[in-house]
Amino acid sequence: MYPPEITKPMEEELTSVGFKDLKTTSEVKENVLNSKSALLIVNSVCGCAAANARPGVINSLSNSKVPDQLLTVFAGVDKEATQTARDLMVPFPPSSPCIAIFKSGELVHMLERHHIEGRSSEIISANLKDAFNEYC
C-alpha cells in the first residue's frame, strides 16, 4: 500500500476534473452497473500513468460526447475497489494503469497497460474520444 501523501496529488489530478474516487466494492458496483455509460480508470503511481494515462483521459473529456460517470480507483491504495473494478473487466487480466468504458454496466472498450505504455497522451485521448462517440 502506498502512503496517502504520495498518491493524493495523483488522485486529485483526476478528481479535480470531475472523477469520483471509489473506495469500496459497493461504490464500484453502484456507479458502474447503474450508469448509462461510465469511464473507469485504474490509477497508478507508475510513469505511464503520469505521462500518458491521466493526461490522455483528461484531454479526452473535451469531446462532445463523454460518459455519464467518470470514475477512478487507485491500484495499491484502494485494494477492495480495485479488485472489484478488475472483476468487472474480465476477461482482461489485471493491469495498472488501465482504462475501461462501460455501457449499461457492460464492458465495451478497454485500454490495458500495454496500450498505454509507450503511447502519447494524444493517442490515448483520440482512442477514448472515438470510443465515446461510439458508446456514449
Summary of the structure (lengths in Angstrom):
residues: 136
radius of gyration: 13.2
end to end distance: 34.3
largest distance: 38.2
contacts: 466
relative contact order: 0.22
helix: 47%
strand: 20%
